[in-house]
């Protein structure tokens, strides 16, 4: 079974091809919300499986059409993704709850979510009565002023020395973690296991700051 986000992106791809026959890769990338490189990978996989067919258009362009097999596969993937999403939601919420409880137990009660996507929303639902305070969401890309009811900050200078950084980014989680570690904040960063972040391997540091 492919990982959840690829199921979601494949569903979006097939759905957009079905509703916008004749779209090219640039249009599909914009509609699905991914890069041209990733849409190319998804399209090639779908074509190889017989889900999408390609036709050449004028000006050396190519357009894509959904096959009957692709239509059936889209329905199957929607059901599979719904099952995956429910299981993922439960796992993510519990792992963030565990993080909050551990932070409270060590007296670290001011938490900043790092990443303004859906994981930030899930993390807030795991707060419960953990005894910590979510004070902000740090994200450099979102244009929103608030996420999950929390103010968005875009400057690391806005962080206080005792703020704990909880990674809620999905696609750039490792990159974000590495940036925080490079800034000397290894002991301030926590993250859920499902993100599969590779911890820093500095032999001088006794505590990796990971939620293991």
PABAKE-845100 format. One record per residue: residue number from 1; x, y, z of N, C-alpha, C in turn. Coordinates in pm, whole numbers, always signed. Layout:
N
+------+--------+--------+--------+--------+---------+--------+--------+--------+--------+
! resi !  neast ! nnorth !    nup ! caeast ! canorth !   caup !  ceast ! cnorth !    cup !
+------+--------+--------+--------+--------+---------+--------+--------+--------+--------+
!  NUM !      X !      Y !      Z !      X !       Y !      Z !      X !      Y !      Z !
...
+------+--------+--------+--------+--------+---------+--------+--------+--------+--------+
# end
This chain:
212
+------+--------+--------+--------+--------+---------+--------+--------+--------+--------+
! resi !  neast ! nnorth !    nup ! caeast ! canorth !   caup !  ceast ! cnorth !    cup !
+------+--------+--------+--------+--------+---------+--------+--------+--------+--------+
!    1 !    +85 !   -120 !     +0 !     +0 !      +0 !     +0 !    +87 !   +124 !     +0 !
!    2 !    +63 !   +219 !    -91 !   +145 !    +341 !    -94 !   +121 !   +425 !    +29 !
!    3 !   +216 !   +512 !    +59 !   +200 !    +597 !   +177 !    +80 !   +690 !   +157 !
!    4 !    +24 !   +737 !   +271 !   -101 !    +811 !   +268 !   -101 !   +932 !   +180 !
!    5 !     +9 !  +1012 !   +186 !     +5 !   +1135 !   +108 !     +6 !  +1106 !    -41 !
!    6 !    +71 !   +995 !    -83 !    +68 !    +963 !   -227 !    -69 !   +912 !   -268 !
!    7 !   -139 !   +844 !   -179 !   -277 !    +807 !   -210 !   -359 !   +933 !   -233 !
!    8 !   -343 !  +1030 !   -141 !   -419 !   +1155 !   -152 !   -387 !  +1228 !   -281 !
!    9 !   -258 !  +1239 !   -314 !   -220 !   +1312 !   -435 !   -266 !  +1238 !   -560 !
!   10 !   -262 !  +1105 !   -558 !   -309 !   +1028 !   -673 !   -459 !  +1047 !   -692 !
!   11 !   -533 !  +1047 !   -583 !   -678 !   +1072 !   -590 !   -704 !  +1210 !   -650 !
!   12 !   -631 !  +1311 !   -603 !   -647 !   +1446 !   -657 !   -615 !  +1450 !   -805 !
!   13 !   -507 !  +1381 !   -843 !   -468 !   +1379 !   -984 !   -578 !  +1318 !  -1069 !
!   14 !   -625 !  +1199 !  -1032 !   -728 !   +1132 !  -1111 !   -857 !  +1213 !  -1115 !
!   15 !   -890 !  +1275 !  -1002 !  -1011 !   +1356 !   -995 !  -1002 !  +1476 !  -1087 !
!   16 !   -885 !  +1541 !  -1089 !   -868 !   +1659 !  -1174 !   -860 !  +1623 !  -1322 !
!   17 !   -800 !  +1508 !  -1353 !   -798 !   +1464 !  -1492 !   -940 !  +1433 !  -1538 !
!   18 !  -1019 !  +1370 !  -1450 !  -1157 !   +1335 !  -1486 !  -1244 !  +1458 !  -1508 !
!   19 !  -1223 !  +1561 !  -1427 !  -1309 !   +1680 !  -1435 !  -1253 !  +1786 !  -1530 !
!   20 !  -1130 !  +1767 !  -1576 !  -1067 !   +1868 !  -1662 !   -988 !  +1798 !  -1770 !
!   21 !  -1058 !  +1716 !  -1851 !   -989 !   +1641 !  -1954 !   -918 !  +1735 !  -2051 !
!   22 !   -799 !  +1698 !  -2085 !   -719 !   +1782 !  -2173 !   -620 !  +1868 !  -2099 !
!   23 !   -621 !  +1862 !  -1966 !   -527 !   +1944 !  -1889 !   -385 !  +1893 !  -1909 !
!   24 !   -290 !  +1988 !  -1909 !   -150 !   +1947 !  -1918 !    -90 !  +1938 !  -1777 !
!   25 !    +38 !  +1901 !  -1770 !   +100 !   +1878 !  -1639 !   +108 !  +2006 !  -1556 !
!   26 !   +132 !  +2118 !  -1620 !   +143 !   +2243 !  -1545 !     +8 !  +2277 !  -1478 !
!   27 !    -99 !  +2259 !  -1553 !   -232 !   +2284 !  -1497 !   -262 !  +2186 !  -1385 !
!   28 !   -229 !  +2058 !  -1407 !   -256 !   +1957 !  -1305 !   -176 !  +1984 !  -1178 !
!   29 !    -51 !  +2024 !  -1192 !    +32 !   +2053 !  -1075 !    -30 !  +2165 !   -992 !
!   30 !    -81 !  +2267 !  -1060 !   -143 !   +2378 !   -989 !   -272 !  +2333 !   -919 !
!   31 !   -351 !  +2252 !   -984 !   -477 !   +2208 !   -927 !   -458 !  +2109 !   -812 !
!   32 !   -360 !  +2022 !   -825 !   -333 !   +1924 !   -720 !   -256 !  +1987 !   -605 !
!   33 !   -180 !  +2093 !   -635 !   -104 !   +2161 !   -531 !    +30 !  +2100 !   -504 !
!   34 !    +95 !  +2047 !   -608 !   +228 !   +1988 !   -593 !   +319 !  +2044 !   -701 !
!   35 !   +446 !  +2008 !   -693 !   +544 !   +2056 !   -791 !   +526 !  +1985 !   -925 !
!   36 !   +584 !  +2045 !  -1029 !   +583 !   +1983 !  -1162 !   +653 !  +1848 !  -1157 !
!   37 !   +764 !  +1841 !  -1082 !   +839 !   +1716 !  -1072 !   +754 !  +1605 !  -1013 !
!   38 !   +680 !  +1636 !   -906 !   +597 !   +1533 !   -842 !   +479 !  +1496 !   -930 !
!   39 !   +419 !  +1593 !   -998 !   +305 !   +1560 !  -1084 !   +352 !  +1472 !  -1199 !
!   40 !   +474 !  +1495 !  -1245 !   +530 !   +1412 !  -1352 !   +546 !  +1268 !  -1304 !
!   41 !   +593 !  +1252 !  -1181 !   +609 !   +1117 !  -1123 !   +473 !  +1048 !  -1110 !
!   42 !   +374 !  +1122 !  -1060 !   +240 !   +1064 !  -1042 !   +175 !  +1030 !  -1176 !
!   43 !   +192 !  +1119 !  -1274 !   +133 !   +1095 !  -1406 !   +197 !   +972 !  -1470 !
!   44 !   +330 !   +963 !  -1464 !   +399 !    +849 !  -1525 !   +355 !   +717 !  -1462 !
!   45 !   +337 !   +719 !  -1331 !   +292 !    +597 !  -1263 !   +150 !   +562 !  -1307 !
!   46 !    +64 !   +664 !  -1316 !    -75 !    +640 !  -1355 !    -83 !   +590 !  -1499 !
!   47 !     +2 !   +645 !  -1585 !     +4 !    +603 !  -1726 !    +51 !   +458 !  -1736 !
!   48 !   +155 !   +423 !  -1660 !   +209 !    +286 !  -1665 !   +108 !   +184 !  -1615 !
!   49 !    +16 !   +226 !  -1528 !    -87 !    +136 !  -1476 !   -213 !   +138 !  -1560 !
!   50 !   -214 !   +219 !  -1666 !   -330 !    +225 !  -1754 !   -445 !   +308 !  -1699 !
!   51 !   -416 !   +395 !  -1601 !   -521 !    +478 !  -1540 !   -545 !   +605 !  -1619 !
!   52 !   -441 !   +652 !  -1687 !   -447 !    +775 !  -1765 !   -389 !   +747 !  -1903 !
!   53 !   -447 !   +808 !  -2003 !   -389 !    +800 !  -2137 !   -344 !   +938 !  -2181 !
!   54 !   -244 !   +940 !  -2266 !   -183 !   +1066 !  -2313 !   -217 !  +1086 !  -2460 !
!   55 !   -249 !  +1211 !  -2494 !   -265 !   +1248 !  -2634 !   -180 !  +1369 !  -2663 !
!   56 !   -121 !  +1368 !  -2781 !    -40 !   +1484 !  -2821 !   -131 !  +1593 !  -2875 !
!   57 !   -104 !  +1715 !  -2828 !   -181 !   +1831 !  -2870 !    -92 !  +1921 !  -2956 !
!   58 !   -150 !  +2024 !  -3017 !    -67 !   +2117 !  -3096 !    +42 !  +2181 !  -3012 !
!   59 !   +140 !  +2235 !  -3080 !   +253 !   +2305 !  -3016 !   +331 !  +2212 !  -2926 !
!   60 !   +341 !  +2083 !  -2966 !   +423 !   +1984 !  -2896 !   +383 !  +1973 !  -2749 !
!   61 !   +254 !  +1980 !  -2723 !   +202 !   +1964 !  -2588 !   +137 !  +1828 !  -2574 !
!   62 !   +122 !  +1784 !  -2448 !    +56 !   +1658 !  -2419 !    -57 !  +1683 !  -2321 !
!   63 !   -168 !  +1618 !  -2344 !   -282 !   +1631 !  -2253 !   -320 !  +1491 !  -2205 !
!   64 !   -394 !  +1485 !  -2092 !   -418 !   +1360 !  -2024 !   -567 !  +1335 !  -2005 !
!   65 !   -606 !  +1208 !  -2020 !   -745 !   +1168 !  -2010 !   -756 !  +1046 !  -1919 !
!   66 !   -862 !  +1041 !  -1841 !   -884 !    +929 !  -1750 !   -944 !   +811 !  -1826 !
!   67 !   -891 !   +691 !  -1804 !   -943 !    +570 !  -1866 !  -1053 !   +510 !  -1776 !
!   68 !  -1134 !   +417 !  -1829 !  -1231 !    +349 !  -1742 !  -1164 !   +281 !  -1623 !
!   69 !  -1046 !   +225 !  -1646 !   -972 !    +163 !  -1536 !   -932 !   +270 !  -1434 !
!   70 !   -896 !   +388 !  -1482 !   -860 !    +497 !  -1392 !   -978 !   +543 !  -1308 !
!   71 !  -1096 !   +543 !  -1367 !  -1217 !    +583 !  -1295 !  -1245 !   +484 !  -1181 !
!   72 !  -1232 !   +355 !  -1210 !  -1254 !    +253 !  -1107 !  -1147 !   +262 !   -998 !
!   73 !  -1023 !   +287 !  -1038 !   -915 !    +298 !   -941 !   -934 !   +420 !   -851 !
!   74 !   -987 !   +527 !   -907 !  -1012 !    +647 !   -826 !  -1111 !   +616 !   -714 !
!   75 !  -1217 !   +544 !   -745 !  -1316 !    +508 !   -644 !  -1254 !   +420 !   -536 !
!   76 !  -1170 !   +326 !   -578 !  -1106 !    +237 !   -481 !  -1011 !   +314 !   -390 !
!   77 !   -933 !   +406 !   -449 !   -836 !    +483 !   -371 !   -904 !   +578 !   -274 !
!   78 !  -1019 !   +632 !   -312 !  -1092 !    +720 !   -220 !  -1128 !   +644 !    -94 !
!   79 !  -1181 !   +522 !   -109 !  -1218 !    +440 !     +7 !  -1094 !   +405 !    +89 !
!   80 !   -986 !   +371 !    +21 !   -861 !    +336 !    +91 !   -807 !   +455 !   +167 !
!   81 !   -814 !   +572 !   +104 !   -760 !    +691 !   +169 !   -843 !   +730 !   +291 !
!   82 !   -973 !   +712 !   +284 !  -1057 !    +744 !   +400 !  -1020 !   +655 !   +518 !
!   83 !   -997 !   +526 !   +492 !   -953 !    +436 !   +599 !   -818 !   +479 !   +654 !
!   84 !   -726 !   +509 !   +563 !   -593 !    +552 !   +605 !   -602 !   +680 !   +688 !
!   85 !   -683 !   +775 !   +642 !   -692 !    +905 !   +708 !   -741 !   +891 !   +852 !
!   86 !   -840 !   +804 !   +874 !   -894 !    +785 !  +1008 !   -788 !   +726 !  +1100 !
!   87 !   -716 !   +624 !  +1051 !   -611 !    +563 !  +1132 !   -497 !   +661 !  +1158 !
!   88 !   -461 !   +738 !  +1055 !   -355 !    +835 !  +1071 !   -393 !   +942 !  +1172 !
!   89 !   -516 !   +989 !  +1165 !   -563 !   +1092 !  +1257 !   -551 !  +1044 !  +1401 !
!   90 !   -594 !   +924 !  +1426 !   -588 !    +869 !  +1562 !   -445 !   +859 !  +1611 !
!   91 !   -356 !   +809 !  +1524 !   -215 !    +796 !  +1563 !   -152 !   +932 !  +1589 !
!   92 !   -174 !  +1026 !  +1498 !   -113 !   +1159 !  +1511 !   -162 !  +1229 !  +1636 !
!   93 !   -291 !  +1227 !  +1661 !   -346 !   +1294 !  +1778 !   -287 !  +1236 !  +1907 !
!   94 !   -276 !  +1101 !  +1913 !   -223 !   +1038 !  +2033 !    -75 !  +1071 !  +2053 !
!   95 !     +2 !  +1073 !  +1946 !   +146 !   +1101 !  +1960 !   +169 !  +1246 !  +2004 !
!   96 !    +88 !  +1339 !  +1954 !   +102 !   +1477 !  +2000 !    +56 !  +1490 !  +2146 !
!   97 !    -48 !  +1417 !  +2183 !    -90 !   +1417 !  +2323 !    +23 !  +1366 !  +2413 !
!   98 !    +89 !  +1260 !  +2371 !   +202 !   +1206 !  +2448 !   +314 !  +1309 !  +2462 !
!   99 !   +341 !  +1384 !  +2355 !   +443 !   +1489 !  +2359 !   +405 !  +1594 !  +2463 !
!  100 !   +280 !  +1638 !  +2458 !   +236 !   +1742 !  +2551 !   +247 !  +1696 !  +2697 !
!  101 !   +210 !  +1572 !  +2722 !   +218 !   +1519 !  +2859 !   +363 !  +1514 !  +2906 !
!  102 !   +454 !  +1471 !  +2818 !   +596 !   +1465 !  +2857 !   +652 !  +1604 !  +2881 !
!  103 !   +612 !  +1699 !  +2799 !   +659 !   +1837 !  +2819 !   +612 !  +1891 !  +2953 !
!  104 !   +485 !  +1867 !  +2984 !   +431 !   +1914 !  +3112 !   +504 !  +1849 !  +3229 !
!  105 !   +536 !  +1720 !  +3215 !   +603 !   +1648 !  +3324 !   +742 !  +1701 !  +3352 !
!  106 !   +804 !  +1762 !  +3251 !   +937 !   +1818 !  +3270 !   +933 !  +1970 !  +3292 !
!  107 !   +814 !  +2025 !  +3310 !   +800 !   +2167 !  +3339 !   +812 !  +2258 !  +3219 !
!  108 !   +807 !  +2201 !  +3099 !   +816 !   +2284 !  +2977 !   +675 !  +2302 !  +2923 !
!  109 !   +618 !  +2417 !  +2951 !   +474 !   +2436 !  +2929 !   +438 !  +2532 !  +2816 !
!  110 !   +534 !  +2606 !  +2761 !   +507 !   +2695 !  +2647 !   +552 !  +2625 !  +2519 !
!  111 !   +456 !  +2595 !  +2434 !   +485 !   +2519 !  +2314 !   +448 !  +2599 !  +2189 !
!  112 !   +535 !  +2591 !  +2089 !   +511 !   +2654 !  +1960 !   +503 !  +2543 !  +1855 !
!  113 !   +393 !  +2537 !  +1782 !   +379 !   +2441 !  +1673 !   +456 !  +2492 !  +1552 !
!  114 !   +534 !  +2407 !  +1491 !   +619 !   +2448 !  +1377 !   +569 !  +2381 !  +1250 !
!  115 !   +487 !  +2453 !  +1176 !   +423 !   +2400 !  +1057 !   +274 !  +2430 !  +1064 !
!  116 !   +221 !  +2498 !   +962 !    +83 !   +2549 !   +969 !    -17 !  +2461 !   +895 !
!  117 !    +20 !  +2338 !   +862 !    -71 !   +2253 !   +788 !   -170 !  +2178 !   +876 !
!  118 !   -219 !  +2066 !   +821 !   -322 !   +1992 !   +892 !   -271 !  +1929 !  +1022 !
!  119 !   -140 !  +1903 !  +1030 !    -86 !   +1845 !  +1153 !    -99 !  +1942 !  +1271 !
!  120 !    -92 !  +2071 !  +1244 !   -111 !   +2169 !  +1352 !   -254 !  +2160 !  +1406 !
!  121 !   -350 !  +2142 !  +1316 !   -489 !   +2127 !  +1358 !   -506 !  +2001 !  +1443 !
!  122 !   -445 !  +1891 !  +1398 !   -456 !   +1766 !  +1472 !   -390 !  +1779 !  +1608 !
!  123 !   -273 !  +1846 !  +1613 !   -201 !   +1861 !  +1739 !   -286 !  +1934 !  +1842 !
!  124 !   -357 !  +2038 !  +1799 !   -439 !   +2113 !  +1895 !   -550 !  +2027 !  +1952 !
!  125 !   -598 !  +1931 !  +1872 !   -703 !   +1842 !  +1921 !   -650 !  +1743 !  +2024 !
!  126 !   -519 !  +1725 !  +2025 !   -459 !   +1634 !  +2123 !   -417 !  +1703 !  +2251 !
!  127 !   -449 !  +1830 !  +2264 !   -404 !   +1907 !  +2380 !   -472 !  +1859 !  +2508 !
!  128 !   -604 !  +1848 !  +2505 !   -678 !   +1800 !  +2621 !   -640 !  +1875 !  +2747 !
!  129 !   -620 !  +1803 !  +2856 !   -580 !   +1863 !  +2982 !   -436 !  +1835 !  +3014 !
!  130 !   -351 !  +1841 !  +2913 !   -211 !   +1803 !  +2932 !   -135 !  +1899 !  +3021 !
!  131 !   -187 !  +2020 !  +3041 !   -119 !   +2115 !  +3128 !    -11 !  +2196 !  +3060 !
!  132 !    -20 !  +2207 !  +2926 !    +73 !   +2291 !  +2852 !     -6 !  +2397 !  +2777 !
!  133 !    +65 !  +2497 !  +2727 !     +1 !   +2607 !  +2654 !    +59 !  +2616 !  +2514 !
!  134 !    -28 !  +2607 !  +2415 !    +14 !   +2631 !  +2277 !     +5 !  +2781 !  +2253 !
!  135 !   +120 !  +2844 !  +2224 !   +122 !   +2990 !  +2217 !   +123 !  +3046 !  +2076 !
!  136 !   +168 !  +2967 !  +1979 !   +178 !   +3020 !  +1842 !   +206 !  +2907 !  +1745 !
!  137 !   +197 !  +2940 !  +1617 !   +239 !   +2850 !  +1509 !   +348 !  +2922 !  +1431 !
!  138 !   +463 !  +2857 !  +1416 !   +573 !   +2914 !  +1338 !   +567 !  +2856 !  +1198 !
!  139 !   +560 !  +2943 !  +1097 !   +557 !   +2898 !   +958 !   +598 !  +3014 !   +868 !
!  140 !   +691 !  +2988 !   +778 !   +742 !   +3092 !   +690 !   +662 !  +3105 !   +560 !
!  141 !   +578 !  +3007 !   +530 !   +513 !   +3004 !   +399 !   +366 !  +3045 !   +401 !
!  142 !   +295 !  +3017 !   +509 !   +152 !   +3046 !   +509 !   +126 !  +3197 !   +507 !
!  143 !    +16 !  +3235 !   +443 !    -25 !   +3376 !   +445 !   -136 !  +3401 !   +545 !
!  144 !   -167 !  +3301 !   +625 !   -270 !   +3316 !   +727 !   -213 !  +3385 !   +851 !
!  145 !   -298 !  +3459 !   +918 !   -254 !   +3524 !  +1041 !   -276 !  +3436 !  +1163 !
!  146 !   -369 !  +3342 !  +1152 !   -396 !   +3248 !  +1261 !   -419 !  +3109 !  +1203 !
!  147 !   -375 !  +3008 !  +1274 !   -396 !   +2868 !  +1237 !   -443 !  +2795 !  +1362 !
!  148 !   -553 !  +2724 !  +1353 !   -609 !   +2650 !  +1466 !   -629 !  +2741 !  +1587 !
!  149 !   -664 !  +2868 !  +1559 !   -687 !   +2964 !  +1666 !   -562 !  +3022 !  +1728 !
!  150 !   -446 !  +2991 !  +1675 !   -319 !   +3039 !  +1728 !   -258 !  +3141 !  +1634 !
!  151 !   -191 !  +3245 !  +1685 !   -127 !   +3343 !  +1597 !     -8 !  +3280 !  +1524 !
!  152 !    +10 !  +3321 !  +1401 !   +123 !   +3272 !  +1321 !   +240 !  +3369 !  +1336 !
!  153 !   +358 !  +3314 !  +1365 !   +479 !   +3395 !  +1370 !   +573 !  +3349 !  +1259 !
!  154 !   +650 !  +3442 !  +1205 !   +739 !   +3411 !  +1094 !   +883 !  +3448 !  +1123 !
!  155 !   +909 !  +3492 !  +1243 !  +1044 !   +3535 !  +1279 !  +1089 !  +3456 !  +1401 !
!  156 !  +1202 !  +3389 !  +1390 !  +1253 !   +3310 !  +1502 !  +1286 !  +3398 !  +1623 !
!  157 !  +1307 !  +3527 !  +1598 !  +1337 !   +3618 !  +1709 !  +1216 !  +3636 !  +1801 !
!  158 !  +1097 !  +3597 !  +1752 !   +977 !   +3609 !  +1833 !   +965 !  +3497 !  +1937 !
!  159 !  +1050 !  +3395 !  +1925 !  +1046 !   +3283 !  +2020 !  +1113 !  +3323 !  +2151 !
!  160 !  +1058 !  +3274 !  +2260 !  +1118 !   +3296 !  +2391 !  +1213 !  +3182 !  +2424 !
!  161 !  +1310 !  +3207 !  +2512 !  +1411 !   +3105 !  +2542 !  +1355 !  +2973 !  +2594 !
!  162 !  +1239 !  +2977 !  +2659 !  +1184 !   +2854 !  +2715 !  +1076 !  +2792 !  +2626 !
!  163 !  +1055 !  +2845 !  +2507 !   +957 !   +2787 !  +2416 !  +1006 !  +2652 !  +2363 !
!  164 !   +917 !  +2552 !  +2365 !   +946 !   +2422 !  +2306 !   +890 !  +2421 !  +2164 !
!  165 !   +968 !  +2372 !  +2069 !   +930 !   +2371 !  +1929 !   +877 !  +2232 !  +1892 !
!  166 !   +748 !  +2226 !  +1865 !   +684 !   +2099 !  +1830 !   +664 !  +2095 !  +1679 !
!  167 !   +728 !  +2001 !  +1614 !   +721 !   +1998 !  +1467 !   +587 !  +1943 !  +1420 !
!  168 !   +516 !  +2026 !  +1346 !   +389 !   +1986 !  +1287 !   +391 !  +2007 !  +1135 !
!  169 !   +511 !  +2020 !  +1079 !   +526 !   +2028 !   +934 !   +520 !  +1886 !   +879 !
!  170 !   +471 !  +1871 !   +759 !   +461 !   +1737 !   +702 !   +573 !  +1710 !   +603 !
!  171 !   +581 !  +1789 !   +498 !   +676 !   +1756 !   +391 !   +818 !  +1803 !   +419 !
!  172 !   +834 !  +1905 !   +498 !   +970 !   +1954 !   +525 !  +1008 !  +1936 !   +672 !
!  173 !   +954 !  +1831 !   +734 !   +979 !   +1810 !   +877 !  +1127 !  +1792 !   +907 !
!  174 !  +1195 !  +1708 !   +828 !  +1338 !   +1684 !   +853 !  +1418 !  +1812 !   +832 !
!  175 !  +1387 !  +1885 !   +727 !  +1459 !   +2010 !   +699 !  +1441 !  +2110 !   +812 !
!  176 !  +1320 !  +2120 !   +863 !  +1291 !   +2211 !   +972 !  +1367 !  +2170 !  +1099 !
!  177 !  +1364 !  +2041 !  +1128 !  +1436 !   +1989 !  +1243 !  +1586 !  +2021 !  +1232 !
!  178 !  +1642 !  +1995 !  +1115 !  +1786 !   +2021 !  +1095 !  +1819 !  +2169 !  +1113 !
!  179 !  +1730 !  +2257 !  +1069 !  +1753 !   +2400 !  +1084 !  +1753 !  +2440 !  +1232 !
!  180 !  +1661 !  +2384 !  +1308 !  +1657 !   +2414 !  +1451 !  +1780 !  +2362 !  +1523 !
!  181 !  +1823 !  +2242 !  +1485 !  +1943 !   +2185 !  +1546 !  +2065 !  +2270 !  +1513 !
!  182 !  +2075 !  +2314 !  +1386 !  +2187 !   +2398 !  +1344 !  +2189 !  +2530 !  +1421 !
!  183 !  +2070 !  +2575 !  +1463 !  +2061 !   +2700 !  +1540 !  +2094 !  +2678 !  +1687 !
!  184 !  +2125 !  +2553 !  +1725 !  +2161 !   +2525 !  +1863 !  +2043 !  +2495 !  +1953 !
!  185 !  +1929 !  +2456 !  +1893 !  +1808 !   +2436 !  +1971 !  +1770 !  +2288 !  +1983 !
!  186 !  +1866 !  +2202 !  +1981 !  +1839 !   +2059 !  +1985 !  +1755 !  +2019 !  +2105 !
!  187 !  +1784 !  +2080 !  +2220 !  +1711 !   +2042 !  +2342 !  +1573 !  +2106 !  +2351 !
!  188 !  +1534 !  +2182 !  +2248 !  +1403 !   +2249 !  +2249 !  +1307 !  +2190 !  +2147 !
!  189 !  +1355 !  +2095 !  +2068 !  +1274 !   +2043 !  +1957 !  +1218 !  +1906 !  +1991 !
!  190 !  +1088 !  +1888 !  +1972 !  +1024 !   +1758 !  +1988 !   +940 !  +1730 !  +1863 !
!  191 !   +912 !  +1602 !  +1840 !   +838 !   +1565 !  +1720 !   +777 !  +1426 !  +1739 !
!  192 !   +669 !  +1396 !  +1671 !   +608 !   +1264 !  +1680 !   +686 !  +1161 !  +1598 !
!  193 !   +677 !  +1036 !  +1640 !   +752 !    +930 !  +1573 !   +707 !   +909 !  +1429 !
!  194 !   +578 !   +933 !  +1400 !   +528 !    +903 !  +1265 !   +592 !   +990 !  +1157 !
!  195 !   +655 !  +1102 !  +1196 !   +723 !   +1186 !  +1096 !   +855 !  +1125 !  +1049 !
!  196 !   +904 !  +1024 !  +1120 !  +1027 !    +953 !  +1081 !  +1146 !  +1048 !  +1064 !
!  197 !  +1159 !  +1142 !  +1154 !  +1273 !   +1234 !  +1150 !  +1397 !  +1162 !  +1200 !
!  198 !  +1508 !  +1180 !  +1131 !  +1634 !   +1123 !  +1175 !  +1698 !  +1219 !  +1274 !
!  199 !  +1719 !  +1177 !  +1399 !  +1771 !   +1269 !  +1501 !  +1916 !  +1307 !  +1475 !
!  200 !  +1957 !  +1420 !  +1533 !  +2096 !   +1463 !  +1523 !  +2185 !  +1363 !  +1592 !
!  201 !  +2306 !  +1345 !  +1541 !  +2397 !   +1245 !  +1596 !  +2520 !  +1312 !  +1653 !
!  202 !  +2497 !  +1412 !  +1733 !  +2607 !   +1483 !  +1798 !  +2644 !  +1409 !  +1926 !
!  203 !  +2765 !  +1350 !  +1936 !  +2800 !   +1272 !  +2054 !  +2807 !  +1354 !  +2181 !
!  204 !  +2813 !  +1487 !  +2168 !  +2821 !   +1572 !  +2285 !  +2685 !  +1583 !  +2352 !
!  205 !  +2579 !  +1563 !  +2275 !  +2443 !   +1581 !  +2325 !  +2391 !  +1451 !  +2383 !
!  206 !  +2348 !  +1454 !  +2508 !  +2298 !   +1333 !  +2573 !  +2153 !  +1306 !  +2538 !
!  207 !  +2071 !  +1413 !  +2532 !  +1929 !   +1400 !  +2501 !  +1902 !  +1447 !  +2359 !
!  208 !  +1850 !  +1360 !  +2271 !  +1827 !   +1400 !  +2133 !  +1709 !  +1494 !  +2115 !
!  209 !  +1624 !  +1509 !  +2216 !  +1510 !   +1599 !  +2201 !  +1396 !  +1539 !  +2122 !
!  210 !  +1408 !  +1411 !  +2089 !  +1302 !   +1346 !  +2013 !  +1202 !  +1282 !  +2106 !
!  211 !  +1083 !  +1266 !  +2055 !   +977 !   +1208 !  +2135 !   +975 !  +1057 !  +2115 !
!  212 !  +1077 !   +992 !  +2162 !  +1084 !    +847 !  +2143 !  +1044 !   +776 !  +2270 !
+------+--------+--------+--------+--------+---------+--------+--------+--------+--------+
# end
